[in-house]
Amino acid sequence: MTTYKEQQKKKQYYVLLENCTVQATFGNLKKVCEFMNGKEFYSYHTLVRKEFPVSYKDYKLFKVKHY
């Protein structure tokens, strides 16, 4: 069983930028897709297979470590 400290080291967050402005941060990729619903952006199944950072038109999606 892993300790809380070890779990926190492994945590990663998704940061969504639009025109270099932070729009939101998310704990999982599914929430990013729900937030972007109705906007022109990649689907969940496409994002899972892409390498980060992901760029699409004015949007950028980064995967960052929790500190």
C-alpha positions as CSV (number, residue, x, y, z in Angstrom):
1,M,0.0,0.0,0.0
2,T,1.3,3.4,-0.9
3,T,1.5,6.3,1.5
4,Y,-0.2,9.6,1.0
5,K,3.1,11.3,0.2
6,E,3.9,8.8,-2.5
7,Q,0.4,9.3,-4.0
8,Q,0.9,13.0,-4.2
9,K,4.3,12.6,-6.0
10,K,2.6,10.6,-8.7
11,K,-0.3,13.1,-9.2
12,Q,-0.5,15.0,-12.5
13,Y,-2.8,17.8,-13.6
14,Y,-4.0,19.1,-16.9
15,V,-3.7,22.8,-17.6
16,L,-5.8,24.2,-20.4
17,L,-4.6,27.5,-22.1
18,E,-6.4,29.6,-24.6
19,N,-4.2,32.3,-26.3
20,C,-1.6,31.9,-23.5
21,T,-4.3,32.5,-20.8
22,V,-5.1,29.8,-18.3
23,Q,-8.7,28.7,-18.7
24,A,-8.8,25.9,-16.1
25,T,-7.0,23.1,-14.4
26,F,-8.3,19.5,-14.2
27,G,-7.5,16.3,-12.4
28,N,-8.4,14.0,-15.3
29,L,-8.7,14.1,-19.0
30,K,-12.4,13.3,-19.1
31,K,-13.2,16.6,-17.2
32,V,-11.2,18.5,-19.8
33,C,-13.4,17.0,-22.6
34,E,-16.6,17.9,-20.7
35,F,-15.4,21.5,-20.2
36,M,-14.6,21.7,-23.9
37,N,-17.9,20.2,-25.0
38,G,-19.4,22.3,-27.8
39,K,-16.1,24.0,-28.6
40,E,-13.8,22.9,-31.4
41,F,-11.3,20.6,-29.7
42,Y,-10.1,17.0,-29.8
43,S,-12.2,14.2,-28.4
44,Y,-11.3,12.1,-25.4
45,H,-10.1,9.2,-27.5
46,T,-7.9,11.4,-29.5
47,L,-6.3,13.1,-26.5
48,V,-5.5,9.8,-24.8
49,R,-3.3,8.8,-27.7
50,K,-1.5,12.2,-28.2
51,E,1.8,13.2,-26.6
52,F,1.7,16.2,-24.3
53,P,1.7,19.2,-24.7
54,V,-1.2,19.1,-27.1
55,S,-1.9,22.1,-29.4
56,Y,-5.0,22.7,-31.4
57,K,-5.9,26.1,-32.9
58,D,-5.8,28.6,-30.0
59,Y,-5.8,25.9,-27.3
60,K,-2.9,24.2,-25.6
61,L,-3.1,21.4,-23.1
62,F,-0.3,20.7,-20.7
63,K,0.3,17.8,-18.3
64,V,2.0,19.1,-15.1
65,K,3.3,17.4,-11.9
66,H,1.8,18.2,-8.6
67,Y,4.2,19.9,-6.2
